Amino acid sequence: MRRYELVKDYVYSKFAEIQYEPLRIAAISHTASVDTCITFLAISRGIKPEKAKIAALFHDYAQFIDNCPHTQHAKLSSIYAHKYLSETKMFKVNEIDDICFAIGQHSKKEIYDSPLCELLKDADVLARFLENPDMELKGIRKQRLLDACADIQN
């Protein structure tokens, strides 16, 4: 988990530089929430949590750092993650590819992907629900929430 701690320090140091306080608070709180949720889901699904937690740290990075349109944030966040993870020289190419693919796909909740992608999608939905339990969830997002809760419960 040493690599996770390094990435966490980097991401949160960048979030600390966000001048607009509501955006900075949202970046920190949502990222921490997804990180926590993905840990529970990874453990409940028998998946080692390190790569999942790193994907959680970067999943909305561009949305918060660049305040980019939501439609572009997953792709741009995966690019930021790829650049940073490559520069650290602490990750194998296939690890970087897995993490960045999950980040790039996490907004496509209606599509089923790799186990890492599914963890990130489900953790994102669960975190959003925990941040606002009054939000209305329909269709696949509601099913993802129910499935994630069932996985944690088991």
N, C-alpha and C positions, 0 to 999 in steps of 0.2 A: 504493500500500500504506500510505499515511499514515493512511487511515481504519481499516485493520486494526490498525495499531499503537495507535491511540487506543482502540479497542474492547478490544484485548488488555490494555492497561494498566488499563482499567476492570474487566474481568472478574477479572483476577488480583488487583487490589486488594481486591475483594470477597471472593475466596477467602481472602486473607491474614487477613481478619477472622474466619474460622471458628474458633471456640474449641476444638472437639473435634479434636485433632491428626490422628487417623486419617482423619477425613472431609476435613480440609483437604488432607492429602497425597493422598488419592484424587482430590479435585477437581482439583488441580494436575496430577498425573501423568496421569490419564485424559484431561483436556482437552488437554494437550500432545501426548499420543499421537495422539488423533483429529486434531488440527491438523496434525501431521506426515504422517499417513496420507492425509488429504484433499488435501494439497499434492501428494504423489506421484500420487494418482489423478487429480486435476484436470489435471496436466501430461500424464499418459499418455493422457487422454481428450480433450485439446485444448480444455480449458475454462479460462478465466481464473480463477486461484485466489482472488482477493480475497473475493468473496461467499461462496465455499465455506469459506474459513478463518474468516470471521466467523460463519457458521452453526456451525462446529465449536466455536468459543469458547463459544457460548451453548447448545449442544444439550442439556446436562444441568444447566444453571445452577440451575434450581429444585430439582432433586434434591439438590444440594450446599448451596445457600443456605438452603432451607427444610426440607431433609431430608424432603421430601414423599414420598408413596407413589409407587412406580415407575409405576403406571398413570396417574398425573396429570402426571408430570414433563415430558413433551414439550409438552403443551398449555400448562402454566404457564411453561415456559422460553420458549416462543414469545411469550407475553404480556410477559414481562420484556424480551425482545429488542426487541419492537415499541416498547415504552415508551422504552427507552434510545435506540435508533436514531432514533426520531422526535425525541427531545429534542436530539440532536446537530445536527440540521438539515443534516447532511452527506450524506444519502441521499435518493434519489428514492423516491417512494411505491412504484413497482413493484419497486425493489431491496429495500425493507423487506418488501414482501409476499412476494417470492421467498424471501428468507432465512427469514422467520418461517414460511412454509408448510413449508419443508424441515425446520425444527426441529420443528414440530408433527407432522410425518409420520414422523420418523426411527425411531420405535419400531415402526412397521408394516412390518416387514421382508418380509412376505409379499405386499405390494402394490407394484406398480411405478408410479412417479410421474415427475415431471420429472427432467431430468438432474441438477439440483442436489440434489434429494431422494435420488436414487440414489447420488450421491457421498457424501452424509452417512451414509446407511445402510451403505454398503460400508465407509467409513472407520471407522465405529463397530465393525462386526464385525471388521475387520482389527486395529484397536487392541486390542479385547478379547482377540483371539487372541494378539497379540504380548505382551500383559500376562500371559497365562496360556496357554502353548502346550499344556498338558495338558488344557485344557477340551474337552469333547466337543461337537462341532458336528454338527447333523443338519439334514436338509432344506434349506430356503432359506438358512439361515445358512451352512451348509457350502458351498452353491453360490455364495453371495455372496463368501465367502472365496476360493474357487478362481478365480472370475471376476476379483476384484480383484488377486490375485497374477498372473494371466495378463496383465491390463492393464498392470501395472507392469513385467512382464518384457518386453513388446513395446515 
